[in-house]
């Protein structure tokens, strides 16, 4: 009888100890999460440009702060009819949709500024600068984001050089654009002789020289439909690649997509969306006549809105791969929805402009 009582008492003690340990573990995890959150908020406070100085905001305010009045008047952007993005003034355009307000500057200047702004931000404004070629590489998410920005810049610069800045395939290439295109093709992880950062800065310099040529009427920027369609197709293809990586369950080798690969796909797609967004705003402004004539304004607005939503998805601590029926977010699936919409509308816009 005494043994039975002792065993029952021992079992109760073990259960009590287990409950105590679980409470400690759960409490410890909760405290750890709070501490990590606090450190992240402190980091954002110390380095506000890391998160809040987005390329879209920089692009929309750059002209107002640094341009001379006779060069390029300030740009105003409108994200939707009820609420504008922080740091961006709202204005109704003549086309009645999302985009930049009309201005009196030379055609093409807005496009070049929009093309340059995202990569320039990553090189000069981002804390720790360009990261894919760092010897000690511990920030893979930012690296993937920057690679997404770089790929958009490469494709848009190529289309500007080969299509938008000249009348046809037999016309001569603009020297500054050709140099910029070549500089952007250097590998992102190139460390020295030459470094990726130096080459990308040279590319930005050459793009700005082309912009100066536009301002002084020494270069061309053609706004015909056949000049614009190759750009839209290139961006659509890039979004399609992102969409495929965001929705796939298995890698090419048959293995399931790991958590580490999932967040890389997520941040690469976010970088792509952030870099495409100001370019679409500029296209809406510089190519407004053909968009209105061909009935593509509303489609462009939807594409811009989809890229904007994709750019605003910001996981709290890390990218989670929750079940689609779970209370835990599946950030990759959430990103895929907006990327897929942006891809669809760009494809639809290509069809609209082609008819």
C-alpha positions as CSV (number, residue, x, y, z in Angstrom):
1,X,0.0,0.0,0.0
2,X,2.9,2.3,0.9
3,X,4.7,1.5,-2.3
4,X,1.6,2.3,-4.4
5,X,1.3,5.6,-2.6
6,X,4.9,6.4,-3.2
7,X,4.7,5.6,-6.9
8,X,1.6,7.8,-7.3
9,X,3.4,10.6,-5.5
10,X,6.5,10.1,-7.8
11,X,4.3,10.2,-10.9
12,X,2.7,13.4,-9.7
13,X,6.1,14.9,-9.1
14,X,7.3,13.9,-12.6
15,X,4.2,15.4,-14.2
16,X,4.6,18.5,-12.2
17,X,8.2,18.8,-13.2
18,X,7.4,18.2,-16.9
19,X,4.7,20.9,-16.8
20,X,7.2,23.2,-15.1
21,X,9.8,22.6,-17.8
22,X,7.3,23.1,-20.6
23,X,6.2,26.4,-19.1
24,X,9.9,27.5,-18.8
25,X,10.6,26.5,-22.5
26,X,7.5,28.2,-23.8
27,X,8.2,31.3,-21.7
28,X,11.8,31.3,-22.9
29,X,10.8,31.2,-26.5
30,X,8.3,34.0,-26.0
31,X,10.9,36.1,-24.3
32,X,13.4,35.3,-27.1
33,X,10.9,36.4,-29.8
34,X,10.2,39.6,-27.9
35,X,14.0,40.3,-27.7
36,X,14.5,39.6,-31.4
37,X,11.6,41.9,-32.3
38,X,13.0,44.6,-30.0
39,X,16.5,44.4,-31.6
40,X,15.0,44.6,-35.1
41,X,13.0,47.7,-34.2
42,X,16.1,49.2,-32.6
43,X,18.0,48.5,-35.8
44,X,15.3,50.1,-37.9
45,X,15.4,53.2,-35.6
46,X,19.2,53.5,-36.0
47,X,19.2,52.9,-39.7
48,X,15.8,54.2,-41.0
49,X,17.0,54.2,-44.6
50,X,17.4,50.4,-44.5
51,X,13.6,49.9,-44.6
52,X,11.8,53.2,-45.1
53,X,13.8,54.8,-47.9
54,X,12.3,52.6,-50.6
55,X,13.4,53.1,-54.2
56,X,9.8,54.2,-55.1
57,X,9.8,57.0,-52.5
58,X,13.3,58.1,-53.5
59,X,12.4,58.2,-57.2
60,X,9.2,60.2,-56.6
61,X,10.9,62.8,-54.4
62,X,14.3,63.0,-56.1
63,X,13.2,65.4,-58.8
64,X,11.5,67.7,-56.3
65,X,14.6,68.0,-54.0
66,X,17.5,68.0,-56.5
67,X,16.3,69.1,-59.9
68,X,16.6,72.6,-61.1
69,X,13.2,74.1,-62.1
70,X,14.1,74.3,-65.8
71,X,15.2,70.7,-66.0
72,X,12.7,68.2,-64.6
73,X,9.7,69.4,-62.5
74,X,8.8,67.3,-59.4
75,X,7.0,64.0,-59.9
76,X,3.8,63.2,-58.0
77,X,2.6,59.6,-57.6
78,X,-0.8,58.2,-56.8
79,X,-1.2,54.6,-55.5
80,X,-4.9,54.6,-55.1
81,X,-7.8,57.0,-54.8
82,X,-8.1,56.8,-51.0
83,X,-4.6,56.3,-49.6
84,X,-1.2,57.2,-50.9
85,X,2.2,55.6,-50.0
86,X,4.2,57.4,-47.2
87,X,6.4,60.1,-48.7
88,X,4.6,60.3,-52.0
89,X,2.2,63.1,-52.9
90,X,-1.0,62.2,-54.5
91,X,-2.4,63.6,-57.7
92,X,-5.0,62.7,-60.3
93,X,-3.6,62.2,-63.7
94,X,-5.3,63.0,-66.9
95,X,-5.7,59.2,-67.6
96,X,-7.6,58.8,-64.3
97,X,-5.4,56.1,-62.9
98,X,-2.4,55.1,-60.8
99,X,0.9,56.7,-61.8
100,X,2.8,59.9,-62.0
101,X,1.3,63.2,-62.7
102,X,2.0,64.9,-66.0
103,X,5.0,67.1,-66.2
104,X,6.8,69.4,-68.7
105,X,10.2,67.7,-68.7
106,X,11.7,65.9,-71.7
107,X,10.2,62.6,-72.6
108,X,12.3,59.7,-71.2
109,X,13.8,61.5,-68.3
110,X,11.3,60.0,-65.9
111,X,12.0,56.5,-67.3
112,X,15.8,56.9,-66.8
113,X,15.4,58.1,-63.3
114,X,13.0,55.3,-62.5
115,X,15.5,52.8,-64.0
116,X,18.4,54.2,-62.0
117,X,16.8,54.7,-58.6
118,X,16.4,51.1,-57.2
119,X,20.0,50.0,-58.0
120,X,21.4,53.4,-56.9
121,X,19.6,52.9,-53.6
122,X,21.1,49.5,-53.1
123,X,24.6,50.8,-53.8
124,X,24.7,54.0,-51.9
125,X,21.8,54.2,-49.4
126,X,21.4,50.6,-48.3
127,X,23.2,49.9,-45.0
128,X,26.3,47.8,-45.7
129,X,25.9,48.6,-49.4
130,X,26.1,45.9,-52.1
131,X,26.3,42.5,-50.5
132,X,26.3,39.6,-53.0
133,X,30.1,39.9,-53.4
134,X,30.9,40.2,-49.6
135,X,33.6,37.9,-48.4
136,X,31.7,37.2,-45.2
137,X,28.2,36.7,-46.4
138,X,25.5,36.4,-43.6
139,X,22.6,38.4,-45.1
140,X,21.3,36.1,-47.8
141,X,17.8,37.7,-47.8
142,X,19.1,41.2,-48.7
143,X,21.5,39.6,-51.2
144,X,18.6,38.0,-53.0
145,X,16.6,41.2,-52.9
146,X,19.5,43.1,-54.5
147,X,19.9,40.4,-57.2
148,X,16.2,40.9,-58.1
149,X,16.7,44.6,-58.4
150,X,19.8,44.0,-60.5
151,X,18.0,41.7,-62.9
152,X,15.3,44.3,-63.6
153,X,17.8,47.0,-64.1
154,X,19.8,44.8,-66.6
155,X,16.7,43.9,-68.6
156,X,15.2,47.4,-68.7
157,X,18.6,48.9,-69.7
158,X,19.0,46.4,-72.5
159,X,15.6,47.2,-73.8
160,X,16.3,51.0,-73.5
161,X,19.5,50.5,-75.4
162,X,18.3,48.2,-78.1
163,X,14.7,49.3,-78.6
164,X,13.5,52.5,-77.0
165,X,16.5,54.8,-77.8
166,X,16.6,54.0,-81.5
167,X,14.3,53.6,-84.4
168,X,15.3,50.0,-85.4
169,X,17.8,47.2,-85.3
170,X,20.0,48.9,-87.9
171,X,20.3,52.2,-86.1
172,X,23.4,53.0,-84.1
173,X,23.4,52.4,-80.3
174,X,23.8,55.3,-78.0
175,X,27.3,55.1,-76.7
176,X,26.4,55.8,-73.0
177,X,23.6,53.3,-73.0
178,X,25.8,50.6,-74.6
179,X,28.5,51.2,-71.9
180,X,25.9,51.1,-69.2
181,X,24.5,47.8,-70.6
182,X,27.9,46.2,-70.7
183,X,28.8,47.4,-67.1
184,X,25.6,45.8,-65.7
185,X,26.5,42.4,-67.2
186,X,29.4,41.9,-64.8
187,X,28.8,39.1,-62.2
188,X,27.1,40.3,-59.0
189,X,29.7,38.5,-56.9
190,X,32.7,39.9,-58.6
191,X,34.9,41.3,-55.8
192,X,37.9,42.8,-57.6
193,X,39.4,43.7,-61.0
194,X,36.8,45.1,-61.4
195,X,34.4,45.0,-58.5
196,X,30.6,44.7,-59.1
197,X,30.0,47.9,-57.2
198,X,32.3,50.0,-59.4
199,X,30.9,48.6,-62.6
200,X,27.3,49.2,-61.5
201,X,28.2,52.8,-60.5
202,X,29.7,53.4,-63.9
203,X,26.5,52.1,-65.4
204,X,24.5,54.5,-63.4
205,X,26.8,57.3,-64.5
206,X,26.4,56.5,-68.1
207,X,22.6,56.3,-67.7
208,X,22.6,59.7,-66.2
209,X,24.8,61.0,-69.1
210,X,22.1,59.7,-71.5
211,X,19.5,61.5,-69.4
212,X,21.5,64.7,-69.7
213,X,21.5,64.2,-73.5
214,X,17.7,63.9,-73.4
215,X,17.5,67.1,-71.5
216,X,19.7,68.9,-74.0
217,X,17.9,67.3,-76.9
218,X,21.0,65.4,-78.0
219,X,19.5,61.9,-77.7
220,X,16.3,60.1,-78.6
221,X,13.6,58.3,-76.7
222,X,11.0,56.8,-78.9
223,X,7.5,56.2,-77.5
224,X,6.1,54.0,-80.2
225,X,4.3,50.8,-79.4
226,X,7.0,48.6,-81.0
227,X,9.5,50.3,-78.8
228,X,7.6,49.6,-75.6
229,X,6.4,46.0,-76.2
230,X,9.9,44.4,-75.9
231,X,10.3,46.0,-72.5
232,X,7.0,44.7,-71.3
233,X,7.6,41.2,-72.6
234,X,11.0,41.1,-70.9
235,X,9.5,42.2,-67.5
236,X,6.7,39.7,-68.0
237,X,9.1,36.8,-68.5
238,X,11.0,37.8,-65.4
239,X,7.8,37.9,-63.3
240,X,7.0,34.5,-64.8
241,X,10.3,33.1,-63.5
242,X,9.6,34.5,-60.1
243,X,6.1,33.1,-60.1
244,X,7.4,29.6,-60.9
245,X,9.9,29.7,-58.0
246,X,7.2,31.0,-55.6
247,X,4.7,28.2,-56.3
248,X,6.8,25.2,-56.8
249,X,6.9,22.4,-54.2
250,X,10.0,20.5,-55.4
251,X,13.3,21.7,-56.8
252,X,14.5,20.5,-60.2
253,X,16.4,17.7,-58.5
254,X,13.1,16.4,-57.0
255,X,13.9,17.5,-53.4
256,X,11.3,19.6,-51.5
257,X,11.9,23.3,-51.5
258,X,13.7,24.0,-48.2
259,X,13.0,26.9,-45.9
260,X,16.3,28.5,-46.9
261,X,15.4,28.4,-50.6
262,X,11.8,29.6,-49.9
263,X,13.0,32.8,-48.3
264,X,15.5,33.4,-51.1
265,X,12.8,33.0,-53.7
266,X,10.6,35.4,-51.7
267,X,13.1,38.2,-51.4
268,X,14.3,37.9,-55.0
269,X,10.7,38.3,-56.1
270,X,10.2,41.3,-53.8
271,X,13.3,42.9,-55.2
272,X,12.0,42.4,-58.7
273,X,8.6,43.9,-57.8
274,X,10.2,46.9,-56.1
275,X,12.4,47.7,-59.1
276,X,9.6,47.2,-61.7
277,X,7.2,49.4,-59.8
278,X,8.9,52.8,-60.5
279,X,9.6,51.8,-64.1
280,X,5.9,51.1,-64.7
281,X,5.0,54.4,-63.2
282,X,7.4,56.1,-65.6
283,X,6.1,54.1,-68.6
284,X,2.6,55.2,-67.7
285,X,3.8,58.8,-67.9
286,X,6.2,58.7,-70.9
287,X,4.1,56.4,-73.0
288,X,0.7,57.9,-71.9
289,X,-0.4,58.7,-75.4
290,X,-0.2,55.2,-76.8
291,X,-1.7,53.8,-73.6
292,X,-4.7,56.0,-73.9
293,X,-5.0,55.5,-77.6
294,X,-4.8,51.7,-77.3
295,X,-7.0,51.5,-74.2
296,X,-4.1,50.1,-72.0
297,X,-4.3,52.6,-69.2
298,X,-6.5,50.6,-66.9
299,X,-4.5,47.4,-67.5
300,X,-1.3,49.3,-66.6
301,X,-2.9,50.6,-63.4
302,X,-3.7,47.0,-62.4
303,X,-0.1,45.9,-63.1
304,X,1.2,48.8,-61.0
305,X,-1.1,48.0,-58.1
306,X,-0.1,44.4,-58.1
307,X,3.6,45.3,-58.0
308,X,2.9,47.7,-55.2
309,X,1.1,45.1,-53.1
310,X,4.0,42.6,-53.7
311,X,6.5,45.3,-52.6
312,X,4.6,45.8,-49.4
313,X,4.7,42.2,-48.1
314,X,7.0,42.4,-45.1
315,X,7.4,39.2,-42.9
316,X,7.6,40.1,-39.2
317,X,10.6,38.0,-38.3
318,X,11.2,35.5,-41.1
319,X,9.5,34.0,-44.1
320,X,7.2,31.2,-43.0
321,X,5.9,28.3,-45.1
322,X,2.6,27.6,-43.3
323,X,0.0,25.4,-44.8
324,X,-2.5,27.2,-47.0
325,X,-5.1,26.2,-44.4
326,X,-3.0,27.2,-41.4
327,X,-3.2,30.3,-39.3
328,X,0.6,30.7,-39.9
329,X,1.3,32.8,-43.0
330,X,2.7,31.2,-46.2
331,X,4.6,34.3,-47.4
332,X,5.8,32.6,-50.6
333,X,2.2,31.9,-51.6
334,X,1.1,35.5,-50.7
335,X,3.9,36.9,-52.8
336,X,3.0,34.6,-55.7
337,X,-0.5,35.9,-55.8
338,X,0.6,39.5,-56.5
339,X,3.5,38.5,-58.8
340,X,1.1,36.3,-60.8
341,X,-1.4,39.2,-61.1
342,X,1.4,41.6,-62.3
343,X,2.6,39.1,-64.8
344,X,-1.0,38.5,-66.1
345,X,-1.6,42.2,-66.6
346,X,1.7,42.9,-68.3
347,X,0.9,40.0,-70.7
348,X,-2.6,41.5,-71.2
349,X,-1.1,44.9,-71.9
350,X,1.2,43.4,-74.5
351,X,-1.8,41.9,-76.2
352,X,-3.7,45.2,-76.0
353,X,-0.9,47.2,-77.5
354,X,-0.3,44.6,-80.2
355,X,-3.8,44.8,-81.7
